[in-house]
Amino acid sequence: MVELTDGEIVGELAALDPEPRSASVSTIDPSTLYKIEQSTLQILMAEHPEIVQGIIKELAHRLRVTTAPYGFSF
């Protein structure tokens, strides 16, 4: 289980790749969540490359966190 903090994102892989996911999300405290459709995200990424850079940065961070316990280094 992973606990996220304010401003963190979930579902970024699902937004990029429509294949089914096995993860679920629950909140501990009352939360406001925002949903963006894949088609809308595609348009935004085409118009704003900084969004793509942010998503890549987040994916790289999660890969580092996920692989660190196994001794992998990137």
Summary of the structure (lengths in Angstrom):
residues: 74
radius of gyration: 13.9
end to end distance: 23.2
largest distance: 37.9
contacts: 105
relative contact order: 0.11
helix: 50%
strand: 0%
